[in-house]
């Protein structure tokens, strides 16, 4: 990947989509992680700091370091930021929290954050900037209509390894770049721990399967990939396909609704 070229494409895309919309800027949820940091940095490079609002939305169990890293990044980028504690919203819905509910609570947190972002975006005539990378999108490793929802995603074609390379290229702080990837949905949660495969292996495997079209287990094993890990990754891709599509609509034979209609005189 040529970093200069990739960054240029991401910036032009981010600018172009805003111009197409006729709106005035972006809002982005800053988590203190590398993905949202890169999306924010791209938007600032493309449009300037005045076109971006960063929203930091900790829960009461969110590690303080994550919030501190997010605030520090916003300040270094020169963007306006707001801190909104989502604990009252989540605790009102889940007055009792236990281990069995952790996935539901995590999903509720992700959807609450996106709800806040879209509300702020509407109030400011902005778009919501996405922060999901290609690795997460391929595996469906996101909350449906939570962190996967957005208006425009400038990093959705970048694997996690690409995100890391581009973040280093843009001098995103090392404290953000080197921390264990985590959605911070519960204490001790990490992406790689949940998925069961490291991002380094995931990206190499996904490139072979998705980009190169290799679907032979024998060939993948010959290249050094572990059979159970290959099976797990392919299973995740297959069973989360609904997250990569618009909601299914009953087929009654009508023509698709076009993106735009041009009226003739």
N, C-alpha and C positions, 0 to 999 in steps of 0.2 A: 504494500500500500504506500503510495506516494503521499506523504503527509500534507505537503503544500497544496496539492491538487484536491485531495479529499476535503481539506478544510475550506478551500475555495468553493467547492460544490455545496457543502453544507451551509455555508454563509449565504450563497446566492439563493439557495432553496428557501432558507429562513426569511430572507428579505422578500423574495418573490411572492411567497404565500401571504405575507402580511399585506403587500401591495394589492394582491388579488382580492383580498377580503375587504379592503377599504377601511379597515380598523386602524387603531393608533399604536398598538404595541402588544407585548406579551406579558403574561404572568407565568411564573414557574414555581413549583414547589421545591424548595431546597431542603434536602434531608441531611446534608453533611457527607453524603456519599459521592462517589466519583461520577456516576451517570448524570445526576442533576447538576453537578458542578460543570461538567463539560457542556451540557445543553445551555446553561446560563452563559458560559464563556463564549460559546458560538454566537448566541444572540447579541451579546455586547459587542463582539468583534464585527458582526454584520450590521448592526443598527445603531450602536451606541448605548451607553448605560441608561440614558433617559427613556429608552423604549422598553425597559424591562422592570417589572416589579417582582421581587423575590419574596416568597411566603414560606415561613418556617413554622411547622405545625407539630410541635412535640406533644407526646402523651406523657402522663406522669411517670411512666416507667422508661421513657426514652433516655438513654445515657446522656448525661450532660455534655459529654465530649462531642456528640453528634450535633447538638444545638450550637455549641461554641464554634465548631468547624464551619457550620452553615453561616453563622453571623460573620465570622472572620472572612469567609469567601465573599459574601455580599459586600462587605466593606472594601475588600481589595479590588473588586470589580467596579466599585463606585456606584452600585445600584441601590435604589430605595428598597428597604425590606420591612416586613412586618412579622412579628412573632404572635401566633395564635395558638393558644393551648387548647387542644381538642379533648382534654380529659373530661370536662363537664358533659360534653355530648355523648362520649362513649360510655361513661359511667352511668349516665341516665338510662341508657338502653340496656346495659349489662350491670345492674347493681351488685351482682355477685360474680366474681371472677374466679375461675378455677382452670386447671390444666386442660380439662376436657373441652373447654370453650375457646381455647387459645386461637385456633384457626378462624373461628367465627369472629372473634374480637379483632384479630389481625385484619381480616377482610373488611370489617366495619370501619376500622381506622383508615384503611386505604380509600374506601369510598367516601368517608367523611372529608378527608383531605381534598379529594377531587371535587366534591360538592362545593367546598369553600372556594377552590380555585375558579370554578366556572361561575360562581356567584360574583366574585371579585372581577373576573374578566368581563362579565356583562355590565357591571356597574361602571367600568372604566373604558368600555368599547375596545377591549383587548381580546386576544386569542390565548388559549392555554397551550403552553409549550410542553411537549412530551419529553420523557426522560427514560424510555425503555429501549434497551439495546437489542440487536438482532439475536443474540444468544437467548435472552429472556423471552423474546417474542416467539422464537422457534419452539421453545420448550413449554410455552404457555405459563412461564414462571412469573405470574403477575396476578393481580386481582381483577377479575372481569368487571369493567366499568368502575374500576378503582384506579390504580396507578397505570393501567393499560389505556385509560381514556385520555384523550387530549384533542386539540385542534390540529396541531402540526408537530411532527416529530423529526428533529434534525439529526438524531443519532440512531434511528431505527434500522439502518443498513450497516451499522458498525457492530462487529462482534466485540465481546468484552475486551479481548486483547487489542483491538483497534482503539477502543475507548481509552485504554491505558496508555497506548502510544501517543494518541492525540492530546490527552490530558498532560502528559509530560512535555510535549511539544509546545503547549500553551502555558507552561509553567504553573499549572494548578498545584497548590501546596502539597508537599510530600505527605503530610499528615492525612490528607484525604486520599491520595493516590495509593498509599500502602496499607490502609486499614482493610481488615477482612470484609468483603462485600456482605452487606446485610440490609434487609428491609427494616430492621429494628422493630419488628412486630411483637416480639417478646424477648425476655431476657435470654441471652446466649444464642439467639437464632443467627445462623449464617447461611448464605446462599449455598455454598459448596457442601455444608453439612447436611442440608435438606435434600439437595439434588443427589448427593452421593458420588459426584464426579467433580474433579477440579476444573476450573475455567480453562486452564491451558489445554487439558485433554478435550474438553467439550468443544472448544473452538476449532481445534484441528479436526475433530470428528465431524462436526457440522459442516465445515468447509468441504470435506470429502463427500459427504452425503448430499448436501443441498447445492453446493456450487459446482462440484465435479460430477454429480450424479452417480456416485458409487453406491450400489445397494447390495453388493455381494458380501455376505458375512465372511466368507473364506478370504476374500481380498482384504477386508478390513482387519481381520485377525492376522493376516500375513504382514500387514503394515504395523502391527504391534498393538492394536486396540484390543481391549479385553471384551470377550463375548458378552458377559452379563451387563457390562456398562453400555455396550452398543445396543443391546436389547432394551435396556432401561431408557436410553435417550430416544430411540425410535418410538417406543411406547408413549413417551411424553409428547413427542411431536404429533403422533396420531390421535391421541385421546384429547388433546387440547385444541384441535383444529377450529372448533367453534369460536375460540377467542380471537382468531385471526380473520373472522368473517363478520359481515353484517348479520343481524338477526334473520333467521329463515322466514321467508314470506311465502304464503300459499301460492302455488303456480296455477293461475287461471287463464293463462294464454295471452294476457295483456302485454303490450310492449313495455320495456323498461322505461322508467322516468329519466329523461336526459338531465345532464348536469346543468345545461343552460338552454334557453329557448330564444331564438332570434326572430322577432316578428318582421315580416315583409310588408311593405306598403301596398 
